[in-house]
C-alpha cells in the first residue's frame, strides 16, 4: 500500500482504489474525489499521510459542473423567490392551511363530505410542504445557508401532519411532469413521507422522528453540486459519471456538518446508500455499523424510487414495488425496517386500485393493524345509505383482494364509472 502526503494531495483528486487514514480507517472509496473540506479536516486532525493501493487523477470539471448545476436549480425555482426571502411568511402559509384543515374537519359533520374534503386539504398542505423543501434546497444553492431552527420546527410540524393524516398523505402521488421538473424535491418529500410512516410504526418519539425527517429531507442536498443529467439520465452512466454520483452522500455529509446539523442527521445522510451486506457506498459498512436513520432512509428512498414515475420509464405499481423490496435480494435492507414499511402501507399499498372477489373495484385507503395482507378499501361506485363512500375490510374468507389493477385498467374503470354517474 502506497503512502501519500496530505499536503501534496490536491482537492478533487480521485484514487483508483480505496483511501485509508491509518491502513484501516476508510476515508474515501475508490472513484470518489477527495474534496477540499475533507482534506482540511484530515490536516486539522494532524494526519500527514493517507494510504491507498491505487493511483491518483483529478477531474477538473467537477467544480465547474457544480456551478452549472446550481444555476440550473436556481433557474427552475424562480417562482419561490418570495418563499426564500421571507421564510416566516412561508411558514405562516403552511400553518394557515393546517388550521384550515382542522376547522374544515370540525365543520364536516356529514360523513359523505369528510373524506373527499379532507383529501383535498391534505393535498394542499402536501404542496405547501413541497414548496418549503424546494425553498430549503434553493436557499442553499443560491446562498449556501440554512435556517436550522426554522427547519427543525417546520419539519416537526410536517411529522405531526403525516402522523395525523397518514392514510391520506400516502394517497398523494406525484405526476411525471411535476417529478421531472423538480426531481430532487419531489423525491425527498415523498421519501420523507415513507420514512416518517416507518418511524411511526417503530413507535419513535416525536423528537427522533423529527430528526429522521430532517435527515431524509436533506439526504440529497449534495446532488445540487452535481450536473442534473447524472440523476436524470436515461442512458447508462459512464464510469466517470458513476464515480461522481457516488460522491453525493459525502458531499451531503460535508454540507450538513459545515452548517452545524446534529451528528445523527449528518450520519443518517452519509450512510443512506449503505447496505446491510456491505455492498453499499460510500464506506461499504455492514449492518451493525449503519445508523437507524440511514437504515430507514435506505428503505424509504429505494421504495420511492421504484414506485415513482421517471421521464425514461413508467413507474412500477406499488404492489410490485413492495414485493421487490420484501424479496430483499442479497439482504440489502434491514428486515425490521422492511416489516415496518409493510405494516405501514400494507402488501397492497395505500392508493393502489384492486379487483375484489365480490366483483367490485376498490382503492386501498388504510391498513388493518397487524394484517398487512388485508387492507381497508374504498369501493368505487358504491355508497352507504348516508351517501358516503363505502369502505370494506378485506379478509381471507368473504371479501378478498384478487389482484392489483394496472394503470390502463384503472383509467378505463374510472372513466366508465364517471360516465355512469357513479363517481
Secondary structure, 3 states (H helix, E strand, C coil): CEEEEHHHCCCCEEECCCEECCCCCEEECCCCEECHHHHHHHHHCCCCEEEECCCEEECCHHHHHHHHHHHHHHHHCHHHHHHHHCHHHHHHHHHHHHHHHHHHHHHCCCHHHHHHHHHHHHHHHHHHHHHHHHHHHHHHHHHCCCCHHHHHHHHHHHHHHHHHCHHHHCCCCCCHHHHHHCHHHHHHHHHHHHHHHHHHHCCCCHHHHHHHHHHHHCCCHHHHHCCCHHHHCCCCCCHHHHHHHCCHHHHHHHHHHHHCCCHHHHHHHHCCCCCCCCCCCCCCCCHHHCCHHHHHHHHHHHHHHHHCCECCECCCCHHHHHHHHHHCHHHCCCHHHHHHHHHHHCCCCCCCEEEECCCCEEEEEECCCCCCCCCEEEEEEEECCCCCEEEEECCCCCCCEEEECCHHHHHHHHHHHHHCCCC
